[in-house]
């Protein structure tokens, strides 16, 4: 009987000691993880800001496939929300503030515990990648929350590994999505032709992209400065593509509604007569253009069509990458003149 009293007394001391230990724990916590993702901040932001995307990269869902997620009536942008229920209880998330492509603020509440503040900060790097920082903060923590934290190993142990895994999955999903593309050969069509402003150069094929990015804005700026109405999307005319000698001659063009008399020697006016063409559409990154051209040429050969030696070969860019950061959504039309 005496031994039992000592055991109960010892247990009481341990309970009191544990209670004191829990009580003196910090009244706040912060868990933060950062990952560099090889994608523009705008692409990453568009994924995170819509909560319906979260299930695909959530480490918690991966760990518990039976988790039940209920999306709110609105999932994207401020006031977007969702709820979840798993073996540990019920939680909810809501977007409370957002600065496009830069930051997102959220509130999360689990069970009856106090709300936690969540933030996403997206910092663009010169190489086109983005540093993604995901942070959760809690403050004014009651005894029950601190007890839960202590018994579960602490918030760092509970949340940190999930943040790391979720960011890895987000990285994979975003980068994979950016690489999606499709090529469609629409067949024979009629290109309407028309007037256009242009500048021309020749360069090595390896320098083509850099040259085009330098020349096209100059044509666009000339049109804007001189109040010239653009009649469509910018395009490139290929005059010569010499793979043996690693050389290409091309013009960067802006279509106009009428013939324009230019005032600069390196900005000229041209006119395309309407012509019969094979049209091919690429939806995706420009790095897939070579494959699109190959399919267009294959169509011409398979259908016994002939390309005139002086016939136009055009790439028309329907999408402005500045306004559409995800290359998977870029649209390019190829027109190859045929007889």
HUMOPE-V191190 format. One record per backbone hydrogen bond with DSSP energy under -1.0 kcal/mol. NH is the residue of the N-H (numbers start at 1). CO is the residue of the C=O. If there is no record, write none. Layout:
# HUMOPE-V191190
nh=NH co=CO
nh=NH co=CO
This chain:
# HUMOPE-V191190
nh=5 co=1
nh=6 co=2
nh=7 co=3
nh=8 co=4
nh=9 co=5
nh=10 co=6
nh=11 co=7
nh=12 co=8
nh=13 co=9
nh=14 co=10
nh=15 co=11
nh=16 co=12
nh=17 co=13
nh=18 co=14
nh=19 co=15
nh=20 co=16
nh=21 co=17
nh=22 co=18
nh=23 co=19
nh=24 co=20
nh=25 co=22
nh=29 co=138
nh=31 co=136
nh=33 co=134
nh=35 co=132
nh=37 co=130
nh=39 co=37
nh=44 co=40
nh=45 co=41
nh=46 co=42
nh=47 co=43
nh=48 co=44
nh=49 co=45
nh=51 co=75
nh=53 co=50
nh=54 co=51
nh=56 co=53
nh=57 co=54
nh=58 co=54
nh=62 co=58
nh=63 co=59
nh=64 co=60
nh=67 co=64
nh=68 co=85
nh=70 co=83
nh=72 co=81
nh=77 co=49
nh=79 co=95
nh=80 co=77
nh=81 co=74
nh=82 co=93
nh=83 co=70
nh=84 co=91
nh=85 co=68
nh=86 co=89
nh=89 co=86
nh=91 co=84
nh=92 co=109
nh=93 co=82
nh=94 co=107
nh=95 co=80
nh=96 co=105
nh=97 co=105
nh=99 co=103
nh=102 co=99
nh=103 co=99
nh=104 co=120
nh=105 co=97
nh=106 co=118
nh=107 co=94
nh=108 co=116
nh=109 co=92
nh=111 co=90
nh=113 co=110
nh=116 co=108
nh=117 co=137
nh=118 co=106
nh=119 co=135
nh=120 co=104
nh=121 co=133
nh=122 co=102
nh=123 co=131
nh=125 co=129
nh=128 co=125
nh=130 co=37
nh=131 co=123
nh=132 co=35
nh=133 co=121
nh=134 co=33
nh=135 co=119
nh=136 co=31
nh=137 co=117
nh=138 co=29
nh=141 co=27
nh=146 co=142
nh=147 co=143
nh=148 co=144
nh=149 co=145
nh=150 co=146
nh=151 co=147
nh=152 co=148
nh=153 co=150
nh=154 co=149
nh=158 co=154
nh=159 co=155
nh=160 co=156
nh=163 co=159
nh=164 co=160
nh=165 co=161
nh=166 co=162
nh=167 co=163
nh=168 co=164
nh=169 co=165
nh=170 co=166
nh=171 co=167
nh=172 co=168
nh=173 co=169
nh=174 co=170
nh=175 co=171
nh=176 co=172
nh=177 co=173
nh=178 co=174
nh=180 co=177
nh=182 co=283
nh=184 co=281
nh=186 co=279
nh=187 co=279
nh=189 co=277
nh=191 co=275
nh=194 co=272
nh=196 co=270
nh=197 co=254
nh=198 co=268
nh=199 co=252
nh=201 co=250
nh=203 co=248
nh=207 co=204
nh=208 co=205
nh=211 co=207
nh=212 co=208
nh=213 co=209
nh=214 co=210
nh=215 co=211
nh=216 co=212
nh=219 co=215
nh=220 co=216
nh=221 co=217
nh=222 co=218
nh=223 co=219
nh=224 co=220
nh=225 co=221
nh=226 co=222
nh=227 co=224
nh=228 co=223
nh=231 co=255
nh=235 co=253
nh=236 co=315
nh=237 co=251
nh=238 co=313
nh=239 co=249
nh=240 co=249
nh=242 co=247
nh=247 co=242
nh=248 co=203
nh=249 co=240
nh=250 co=201
nh=251 co=237
nh=252 co=199
nh=253 co=235
nh=254 co=197
nh=256 co=195
nh=257 co=229
nh=267 co=264
nh=268 co=198
nh=270 co=196
nh=272 co=194
nh=275 co=191
nh=277 co=189
nh=278 co=336
nh=279 co=187
nh=280 co=334
nh=281 co=184
nh=282 co=332
nh=283 co=182
nh=284 co=330
nh=288 co=285
nh=289 co=286
nh=292 co=288
nh=293 co=289
nh=294 co=290
nh=295 co=291
nh=296 co=292
nh=297 co=293
nh=298 co=294
nh=299 co=295
nh=300 co=296
nh=301 co=297
nh=302 co=298
nh=303 co=299
nh=304 co=301
nh=305 co=300
nh=311 co=308
nh=314 co=335
nh=315 co=236
nh=316 co=333
nh=317 co=234
nh=318 co=331
nh=323 co=320
nh=324 co=320
nh=329 co=326
nh=330 co=327
nh=332 co=282
nh=333 co=316
nh=334 co=280
nh=335 co=314
nh=336 co=278
nh=337 co=312
nh=338 co=276
nh=339 co=306
